[in-house]
């Protein structure tokens, strides 16, 4: 089967009239894949030690290329909400370090950043758009996070982390951390691997999952409209409110079991096993549904003949 046949096969498996041409099982599959892959990447980060140079931490916040591939190739909305949930479930909740409602802050910031980045990538084969998407993820997420930290200090619910002898050092620290995140997470572990992976996978992996590949120039429904800008602003404000819940010790639903500190890194393998099982089950169900639809289509064609 040629690449054009494979692409056409993926196109025929969509339902006309639904946003993005997706059916509910396909949306669920994108959601689960994004959640599993980003959760797995964050588990890997748990074993990578952080480097500190004075008050500045040199670390990888997340592997941006993993969720960026998902939002660039598939539906940005379902991939964007799945990725941060994978981090919460598999690296926070299962490790016994869950902050309850305060976790919503990070979820909103990352989901919003990924959706904006996925909306910016109109052509998954254009390297420039991929670089812009990768850097946008870090800029949006870290800008909102830095703004929350500064707001906490300004309101007085947290103490500022000053460098001795430098009165306005909190701004300097936030600025340095922002630049480090863009360089390491946005470029080194974001744009560079993504610019090879996304074009290589585009048009090849989607039909195998029964999904229609995103067409070059295709606009994400609703992205860039007035309602989207208003919603983005409201979500940003909401992330501030949930962040202050943690600062005010209003951690509703929090879990502080510290399982990893108690049982060691072996707990990470439990998360990996659950992730792999979930990922395999999702792929198997997707392939089974694809074969079922092919048989139904073949049977319908025979009856029409």
DRENDO-1510 file (C-alpha; in Angstrom, 1 decimal, always signed):
<recs>
REC; n; res; u; v; w
REC; 1; UNK; +0.0; +0.0; +0.0 .
REC; 2; UNK; +1.4; +3.4; -1.0 .
REC; 3; UNK; +1.5; +6.4; +1.3 .
REC; 4; UNK; -1.3; +8.0; -0.6 .
REC; 5; UNK; -3.5; +4.9; -0.1 .
REC; 6; UNK; -2.7; +4.9; +3.6 .
REC; 7; UNK; -3.6; +8.6; +3.8 .
REC; 8; UNK; -6.8; +8.1; +1.9 .
REC; 9; UNK; -7.7; +5.2; +4.2 .
REC; 10; UNK; -7.2; +7.4; +7.2 .
REC; 11; UNK; -9.4; +10.1; +5.6 .
REC; 12; UNK; -12.2; +7.6; +4.9 .
REC; 13; UNK; -12.3; +6.5; +8.6 .
REC; 14; UNK; -13.6; +9.9; +9.8 .
REC; 15; UNK; -17.1; +11.0; +10.2 .
REC; 16; UNK; -18.1; +14.1; +8.4 .
REC; 17; UNK; -19.9; +16.7; +10.5 .
REC; 18; UNK; -18.0; +16.3; +13.8 .
REC; 19; UNK; -15.4; +18.8; +14.9 .
REC; 20; UNK; -12.0; +17.6; +13.5 .
REC; 21; UNK; -13.8; +14.6; +12.0 .
REC; 22; UNK; -13.4; +12.6; +15.2 .
REC; 23; UNK; -15.7; +10.1; +16.8 .
REC; 24; UNK; -15.9; +9.7; +20.6 .
REC; 25; UNK; -13.7; +6.5; +20.7 .
REC; 26; UNK; -11.1; +8.3; +18.6 .
REC; 27; UNK; -11.1; +11.3; +21.0 .
REC; 28; UNK; -10.7; +8.9; +23.9 .
REC; 29; UNK; -7.8; +7.2; +22.2 .
REC; 30; UNK; -6.0; +10.5; +21.6 .
REC; 31; UNK; -6.6; +11.4; +25.2 .
REC; 32; UNK; -5.3; +8.1; +26.6 .
REC; 33; UNK; -2.2; +8.1; +24.3 .
REC; 34; UNK; -1.3; +11.6; +25.3 .
REC; 35; UNK; -1.8; +10.9; +29.0 .
REC; 36; UNK; +0.3; +7.7; +28.8 .
REC; 37; UNK; +3.2; +9.0; +26.8 .
REC; 38; UNK; +3.6; +12.3; +28.8 .
REC; 39; UNK; +3.2; +10.4; +32.0 .
REC; 40; UNK; +5.9; +8.0; +31.0 .
REC; 41; UNK; +8.2; +10.8; +30.0 .
REC; 42; UNK; +7.7; +12.4; +33.4 .
REC; 43; UNK; +8.6; +9.1; +35.2 .
REC; 44; UNK; +11.9; +9.1; +33.3 .
REC; 45; UNK; +12.5; +12.7; +34.6 .
REC; 46; UNK; +12.1; +11.5; +38.1 .
REC; 47; UNK; +15.4; +9.6; +38.0 .
REC; 48; UNK; +17.4; +12.4; +36.4 .
REC; 49; UNK; +19.1; +14.5; +39.1 .
REC; 50; UNK; +18.7; +18.2; +39.1 .
REC; 51; UNK; +21.8; +20.5; +39.0 .
REC; 52; UNK; +21.9; +23.6; +41.1 .
REC; 53; UNK; +24.2; +26.6; +40.6 .
REC; 54; UNK; +23.7; +28.8; +43.6 .
REC; 55; UNK; +20.0; +29.7; +43.7 .
REC; 56; UNK; +19.4; +28.7; +40.1 .
REC; 57; UNK; +18.2; +25.1; +39.3 .
REC; 58; UNK; +19.5; +23.7; +36.0 .
REC; 59; UNK; +16.9; +20.9; +35.2 .
REC; 60; UNK; +14.6; +19.6; +32.6 .
REC; 61; UNK; +11.0; +20.6; +33.5 .
REC; 62; UNK; +9.5; +18.2; +31.0 .
REC; 63; UNK; +10.2; +16.6; +27.6 .
REC; 64; UNK; +8.2; +19.1; +25.5 .
REC; 65; UNK; +8.6; +17.1; +22.3 .
REC; 66; UNK; +6.4; +14.3; +23.7 .
REC; 67; UNK; +3.1; +16.2; +24.1 .
REC; 68; UNK; +4.1; +18.5; +21.1 .
REC; 69; UNK; +4.1; +15.5; +18.8 .
REC; 70; UNK; +0.6; +14.6; +20.0 .
REC; 71; UNK; -0.9; +18.1; +19.6 .
REC; 72; UNK; +0.8; +18.6; +16.2 .
REC; 73; UNK; -0.4; +15.3; +14.7 .
REC; 74; UNK; -3.7; +14.7; +16.4 .
REC; 75; UNK; -6.5; +16.8; +17.8 .
REC; 76; UNK; -4.8; +19.5; +19.9 .
REC; 77; UNK; -7.7; +19.8; +22.4 .
REC; 78; UNK; -7.8; +16.1; +23.5 .
REC; 79; UNK; -4.1; +15.7; +23.4 .
REC; 80; UNK; -3.6; +18.9; +25.4 .
REC; 81; UNK; -5.9; +17.9; +28.3 .
REC; 82; UNK; -4.6; +14.3; +28.3 .
REC; 83; UNK; -0.9; +15.2; +28.8 .
REC; 84; UNK; -1.0; +17.1; +32.1 .
REC; 85; UNK; -3.5; +14.6; +33.5 .
REC; 86; UNK; -0.9; +11.9; +32.8 .
REC; 87; UNK; +1.7; +13.8; +34.9 .
REC; 88; UNK; -0.8; +14.2; +37.8 .
REC; 89; UNK; -2.0; +10.6; +37.8 .
REC; 90; UNK; +1.3; +8.7; +37.2 .
REC; 91; UNK; +3.9; +10.9; +38.8 .
REC; 92; UNK; +2.0; +12.7; +41.6 .
REC; 93; UNK; -1.0; +10.7; +42.7 .
REC; 94; UNK; +0.6; +7.2; +42.4 .
REC; 95; UNK; +3.7; +8.5; +44.1 .
REC; 96; UNK; +1.6; +9.8; +47.1 .
REC; 97; UNK; +2.5; +13.4; +46.4 .
REC; 98; UNK; -0.8; +15.0; +45.3 .
REC; 99; UNK; -1.7; +18.5; +46.2 .
REC; 100; UNK; -5.5; +18.2; +45.6 .
REC; 101; UNK; -7.2; +21.2; +44.1 .
REC; 102; UNK; -3.8; +23.1; +43.9 .
REC; 103; UNK; -2.8; +20.6; +41.1 .
REC; 104; UNK; -5.4; +22.3; +38.9 .
REC; 105; UNK; -3.1; +25.3; +38.5 .
REC; 106; UNK; -0.5; +23.2; +36.7 .
REC; 107; UNK; -3.1; +21.3; +34.7 .
REC; 108; UNK; -4.7; +24.5; +33.4 .
REC; 109; UNK; -1.4; +26.1; +32.5 .
REC; 110; UNK; +0.0; +23.1; +30.6 .
REC; 111; UNK; -3.2; +22.3; +28.8 .
REC; 112; UNK; -3.6; +25.9; +27.7 .
REC; 113; UNK; +0.1; +26.0; +26.5 .
REC; 114; UNK; -0.2; +22.8; +24.6 .
REC; 115; UNK; -3.5; +23.7; +22.9 .
REC; 116; UNK; -2.1; +27.1; +21.8 .
REC; 117; UNK; +1.0; +25.4; +20.5 .
REC; 118; UNK; -1.0; +22.8; +18.6 .
REC; 119; UNK; -3.2; +25.5; +17.1 .
REC; 120; UNK; -0.1; +27.3; +15.8 .
REC; 121; UNK; +1.2; +24.3; +14.0 .
REC; 122; UNK; -0.9; +24.5; +10.8 .
REC; 123; UNK; +1.5; +22.3; +8.8 .
REC; 124; UNK; +3.2; +19.5; +10.7 .
REC; 125; UNK; +5.9; +19.4; +8.1 .
REC; 126; UNK; +7.1; +23.0; +8.5 .
REC; 127; UNK; +10.1; +23.1; +10.9 .
REC; 128; UNK; +9.6; +26.8; +11.7 .
REC; 129; UNK; +6.1; +26.2; +13.0 .
REC; 130; UNK; +7.4; +23.2; +15.1 .
REC; 131; UNK; +10.0; +25.4; +16.7 .
REC; 132; UNK; +7.4; +28.1; +17.4 .
REC; 133; UNK; +5.1; +25.5; +18.9 .
REC; 134; UNK; +7.8; +24.1; +21.2 .
REC; 135; UNK; +8.9; +27.4; +22.5 .
REC; 136; UNK; +5.3; +28.6; +22.9 .
REC; 137; UNK; +4.6; +25.6; +25.3 .
REC; 138; UNK; +7.4; +26.7; +27.6 .
REC; 139; UNK; +6.7; +30.4; +27.3 .
REC; 140; UNK; +3.0; +30.2; +28.1 .
REC; 141; UNK; +3.4; +27.6; +30.9 .
REC; 142; UNK; +6.4; +29.2; +32.6 .
REC; 143; UNK; +5.2; +32.7; +32.2 .
REC; 144; UNK; +1.9; +31.9; +34.0 .
REC; 145; UNK; +3.9; +30.0; +36.6 .
REC; 146; UNK; +6.3; +32.9; +37.2 .
REC; 147; UNK; +3.4; +35.4; +37.3 .
REC; 148; UNK; +1.8; +33.2; +40.0 .
REC; 149; UNK; +5.0; +33.1; +42.1 .
REC; 150; UNK; +5.4; +36.9; +41.8 .
REC; 151; UNK; +1.8; +37.4; +42.8 .
REC; 152; UNK; +2.2; +35.2; +45.9 .
REC; 153; UNK; +5.1; +37.3; +47.0 .
REC; 154; UNK; +3.3; +40.5; +46.2 .
REC; 155; UNK; +0.2; +39.5; +48.2 .
REC; 156; UNK; +2.4; +38.2; +51.0 .
REC; 157; UNK; +1.3; +34.6; +51.2 .
REC; 158; UNK; +4.9; +33.5; +50.5 .
REC; 159; UNK; +8.4; +34.8; +51.2 .
REC; 160; UNK; +10.6; +35.9; +48.4 .
REC; 161; UNK; +13.7; +33.9; +47.6 .
REC; 162; UNK; +16.3; +36.7; +47.5 .
REC; 163; UNK; +20.0; +36.6; +46.6 .
REC; 164; UNK; +22.0; +38.2; +49.4 .
REC; 165; UNK; +22.9; +41.7; +48.5 .
REC; 166; UNK; +20.6; +42.0; +45.5 .
REC; 167; UNK; +17.3; +43.7; +46.5 .
REC; 168; UNK; +15.3; +42.8; +43.4 .
REC; 169; UNK; +16.8; +39.4; +42.9 .
REC; 170; UNK; +13.4; +37.6; +42.8 .
REC; 171; UNK; +12.9; +39.1; +39.3 .
REC; 172; UNK; +16.4; +38.1; +38.3 .
REC; 173; UNK; +15.8; +34.5; +39.5 .
REC; 174; UNK; +12.5; +34.2; +37.7 .
REC; 175; UNK; +14.1; +35.6; +34.6 .
REC; 176; UNK; +17.1; +33.2; +34.7 .
REC; 177; UNK; +14.8; +30.3; +35.4 .
REC; 178; UNK; +12.6; +31.3; +32.5 .
REC; 179; UNK; +15.6; +31.5; +30.1 .
REC; 180; UNK; +16.9; +28.1; +31.3 .
REC; 181; UNK; +13.5; +26.4; +30.7 .
REC; 182; UNK; +13.3; +27.8; +27.2 .
REC; 183; UNK; +16.8; +26.7; +26.4 .
REC; 184; UNK; +16.6; +23.2; +27.9 .
REC; 185; UNK; +13.0; +22.2; +27.8 .
REC; 186; UNK; +11.8; +24.3; +24.9 .
REC; 187; UNK; +14.8; +23.8; +22.5 .
REC; 188; UNK; +17.0; +21.0; +23.6 .
REC; 189; UNK; +14.2; +18.6; +24.6 .
REC; 190; UNK; +11.5; +20.2; +22.6 .
REC; 191; UNK; +12.1; +21.8; +19.2 .
REC; 192; UNK; +15.2; +19.8; +18.2 .
REC; 193; UNK; +13.7; +16.2; +18.6 .
REC; 194; UNK; +10.2; +17.4; +17.5 .
REC; 195; UNK; +11.4; +18.8; +14.2 .
REC; 196; UNK; +12.5; +15.3; +13.2 .
REC; 197; UNK; +9.8; +13.3; +14.8 .
REC; 198; UNK; +6.7; +15.2; +13.7 .
REC; 199; UNK; +7.4; +15.4; +9.9 .
REC; 200; UNK; +8.6; +11.7; +10.0 .
REC; 201; UNK; +5.4; +10.5; +11.7 .
REC; 202; UNK; +2.9; +12.8; +9.9 .
REC; 203; UNK; +0.6; +10.9; +7.6 .
REC; 204; UNK; +2.0; +7.5; +8.7 .
REC; 205; UNK; +1.0; +6.9; +12.3 .
REC; 206; UNK; -2.5; +8.5; +12.1 .
REC; 207; UNK; -4.1; +6.0; +9.6 .
REC; 208; UNK; -2.7; +3.1; +11.5 .
REC; 209; UNK; -4.8; +4.3; +14.5 .
REC; 210; UNK; -7.8; +4.9; +12.3 .
REC; 211; UNK; -7.4; +8.7; +12.4 .
REC; 212; UNK; -7.4; +11.3; +9.7 .
REC; 213; UNK; -4.0; +13.1; +9.4 .
REC; 214; UNK; -4.1; +16.9; +9.9 .
REC; 215; UNK; -4.0; +18.6; +6.6 .
REC; 216; UNK; -1.4; +21.3; +5.9 .
REC; 217; UNK; -3.0; +24.7; +6.5 .
REC; 218; UNK; -6.0; +23.2; +8.3 .
REC; 219; UNK; -7.2; +25.5; +11.1 .
REC; 220; UNK; -8.1; +24.1; +14.5 .
REC; 221; UNK; -11.8; +24.7; +15.1 .
REC; 222; UNK; -12.3; +27.7; +17.4 .
REC; 223; UNK; -8.6; +28.6; +17.8 .
REC; 224; UNK; -7.8; +32.3; +17.5 .
REC; 225; UNK; -11.4; +33.4; +17.8 .
REC; 226; UNK; -12.7; +36.0; +20.3 .
REC; 227; UNK; -14.2; +33.3; +22.5 .
REC; 228; UNK; -10.9; +31.5; +22.7 .
REC; 229; UNK; -9.0; +34.6; +23.8 .
REC; 230; UNK; -11.6; +35.2; +26.5 .
REC; 231; UNK; -11.5; +31.6; +27.6 .
REC; 232; UNK; -7.7; +31.7; +27.7 .
REC; 233; UNK; -7.8; +34.7; +30.0 .
REC; 234; UNK; -10.4; +33.2; +32.3 .
REC; 235; UNK; -8.3; +29.9; +32.5 .
REC; 236; UNK; -5.2; +31.9; +33.3 .
REC; 237; UNK; -7.0; +33.7; +36.1 .
REC; 238; UNK; -8.4; +30.4; +37.4 .
REC; 239; UNK; -4.9; +29.0; +37.6 .
REC; 240; UNK; -4.0; +31.9; +39.9 .
REC; 241; UNK; -6.9; +31.1; +42.2 .
REC; 242; UNK; -6.0; +27.4; +42.5 .
REC; 243; UNK; -2.4; +28.3; +43.1 .
REC; 244; UNK; -3.4; +30.5; +46.1 .
REC; 245; UNK; -5.4; +27.6; +47.5 .
REC; 246; UNK; -2.1; +25.8; +48.1 .
REC; 247; UNK; -0.5; +28.9; +49.5 .
REC; 248; UNK; -3.4; +29.3; +52.0 .
REC; 249; UNK; -3.1; +25.6; +53.0 .
REC; 250; UNK; -6.5; +24.9; +51.5 .
REC; 251; UNK; -5.3; +21.6; +49.9 .
REC; 252; UNK; -8.7; +19.9; +49.4 .
REC; 253; UNK; -8.2; +16.2; +48.4 .
REC; 254; UNK; -4.5; +16.2; +48.9 .
REC; 255; UNK; -2.4; +13.0; +49.3 .
REC; 256; UNK; +0.8; +13.2; +51.2 .
REC; 257; UNK; +1.8; +9.5; +51.6 .
REC; 258; UNK; +5.4; +10.0; +50.2 .
REC; 259; UNK; +5.4; +6.4; +48.8 .
REC; 260; UNK; +8.6; +6.9; +46.8 .
REC; 261; UNK; +10.4; +8.1; +49.9 .
REC; 262; UNK; +9.1; +5.1; +51.8 .
REC; 263; UNK; +9.5; +2.3; +49.3 .
REC; 264; UNK; +12.2; +3.7; +47.0 .
REC; 265; UNK; +12.4; +4.0; +43.2 .
REC; 266; UNK; +10.5; +0.7; +42.9 .
REC; 267; UNK; +7.3; +2.7; +43.0 .
REC; 268; UNK; +8.2; +4.2; +39.7 .
REC; 269; UNK; +8.1; +0.7; +38.1 .
REC; 270; UNK; +4.5; +0.3; +39.2 .
REC; 271; UNK; +3.6; +3.5; +37.3 .
REC; 272; UNK; +5.5; +2.3; +34.3 .
REC; 273; UNK; +3.7; -1.0; +34.3 .
REC; 274; UNK; +0.3; +0.7; +34.5 .
REC; 275; UNK; +1.3; +3.1; +31.7 .
REC; 276; UNK; +2.5; +0.3; +29.4 .
REC; 277; UNK; -0.6; -1.8; +30.1 .
REC; 278; UNK; -2.9; +1.2; +29.4 .
REC; 279; UNK; -0.9; +2.1; +26.2 .
REC; 280; UNK; -1.0; -1.5; +24.9 .
REC; 281; UNK; -4.7; -1.8; +25.7 .
REC; 282; UNK; -5.5; +1.5; +23.9 .
REC; 283; UNK; -3.5; +0.4; +20.8 .
REC; 284; UNK; -5.1; -3.0; +20.7 .
REC; 285; UNK; -8.6; -1.6; +21.0 .
REC; 286; UNK; -7.8; +1.0; +18.3 .
REC; 287; UNK; -6.6; -1.7; +15.9 .
REC; 288; UNK; -9.6; -3.9; +16.7 .
REC; 289; UNK; -12.0; -1.1; +15.9 .
REC; 290; UNK; -10.1; -0.3; +12.7 .
REC; 291; UNK; -10.3; -3.9; +11.5 .
REC; 292; UNK; -14.0; -4.0; +12.5 .
REC; 293; UNK; -14.8; -0.9; +10.5 .
REC; 294; UNK; -12.8; -2.3; +7.5 .
REC; 295; UNK; -14.9; -5.5; +7.6 .
REC; 296; UNK; -18.1; -3.6; +7.9 .
REC; 297; UNK; -17.1; -1.4; +5.0 .
REC; 298; UNK; -16.1; -4.4; +2.9 .
REC; 299; UNK; -19.4; -6.1; +3.7 .
REC; 300; UNK; -21.3; -3.0; +2.8 .
REC; 301; UNK; -19.5; -2.8; -0.5 .
REC; 302; UNK; -20.3; -6.4; -1.4 .
REC; 303; UNK; -24.0; -5.9; -0.7 .
REC; 304; UNK; -24.0; -2.8; -2.8 .
REC; 305; UNK; -22.3; -4.7; -5.6 .
</recs>
